[in-house]
Amino acid sequence: MMASKIPPPDAPMEALMQHSWEQITNTCPFNITHHPAISLPCGFGEGDRPIGLMLIAKHWQESTLYRIADAFERACNWQTVGAKKR
């Protein structure tokens, strides 16, 4: 799923709200079930838009997510991965 571009700061409230609601399908299931989740930037895709990696853990396993996120960030420079090699 490709997210739309973020509206500029002076965009009308309607445009800001529309953009916010587009993203809810990514997080809603985990908000409802109370599973810990984290999203990590992991590169750039079509149109030079950022790609996020969403990780989900079992209940009460936030520390697992933090360890995975730390390992990922140490292992790669996400800003150099993707459509346009930076």
C-alpha positions as CSV (number, residue, x, y, z in Angstrom):
1,M,0.0,0.0,0.0
2,M,1.5,3.3,-1.0
3,A,0.6,6.2,1.3
4,S,-0.3,9.5,-0.1
5,K,2.0,12.5,0.3
6,I,1.8,14.4,3.5
7,P,-0.2,17.6,3.0
8,P,1.8,20.9,3.5
9,P,1.5,22.6,6.9
10,D,-0.9,25.2,5.4
11,A,-3.3,22.6,4.0
12,P,-6.9,22.8,5.0
13,M,-7.9,20.8,8.0
14,E,-10.0,18.5,5.7
15,A,-6.9,17.5,3.8
16,L,-4.9,16.8,7.0
17,M,-7.7,14.7,8.5
18,Q,-8.1,12.7,5.2
19,H,-4.5,11.9,5.2
20,S,-4.7,10.8,8.9
21,W,-7.6,8.5,8.2
22,E,-5.8,6.8,5.3
23,Q,-3.2,5.4,7.7
24,I,-5.6,3.9,10.3
25,T,-5.9,0.5,8.6
26,N,-2.2,-0.1,9.5
27,T,-2.5,0.4,13.2
28,C,-6.2,-0.2,14.1
29,P,-6.0,-4.0,14.6
30,F,-3.2,-3.7,17.1
31,N,-4.8,-0.8,18.9
32,I,-7.9,-2.9,19.4
33,T,-6.0,-6.1,20.5
34,H,-3.5,-4.2,22.5
35,H,-0.5,-5.9,20.9
36,P,2.7,-3.9,21.1
37,A,3.8,-2.6,17.7
38,I,6.6,-0.5,16.3
39,S,7.2,1.0,12.9
40,L,10.7,1.4,11.6
41,P,11.8,3.4,8.6
42,C,13.5,0.9,6.3
43,G,14.1,2.6,2.9
44,F,12.5,4.5,0.1
45,G,10.1,3.3,-2.6
46,E,8.4,4.5,-5.6
47,G,8.2,8.3,-5.8
48,D,11.0,8.4,-3.2
49,R,8.5,7.8,-0.5
50,P,9.6,6.3,2.8
51,I,8.9,2.7,3.5
52,G,8.0,1.5,7.0
53,L,8.5,-1.9,8.5
54,M,5.8,-2.6,11.1
55,L,6.7,-5.2,13.7
56,I,4.2,-6.7,16.1
57,A,4.9,-8.7,19.3
58,K,3.0,-10.9,21.7
59,H,1.3,-9.2,24.6
60,W,3.8,-7.8,27.2
61,Q,6.8,-8.3,24.9
62,E,7.6,-4.6,24.2
63,S,11.2,-5.3,25.2
64,T,11.5,-7.8,22.3
65,L,10.4,-5.0,19.9
66,Y,12.9,-2.6,21.3
67,R,15.7,-5.1,20.9
68,I,14.7,-5.9,17.3
69,A,14.4,-2.2,16.4
70,D,17.8,-1.5,17.9
71,A,19.4,-4.4,16.0
72,F,17.9,-3.3,12.7
73,E,19.0,0.3,13.1
74,R,22.5,-0.8,14.0
75,A,22.7,-3.2,11.0
76,C,21.6,-0.9,8.2
77,N,21.4,2.7,7.2
78,W,17.8,2.8,6.0
79,Q,18.4,6.2,4.3
80,T,20.6,4.6,1.7
81,V,18.1,1.8,0.7
82,G,15.5,2.1,-2.0
83,A,14.4,3.5,-5.3
84,K,16.9,6.2,-5.5
85,K,20.3,5.1,-4.1
86,R,21.3,7.9,-1.9
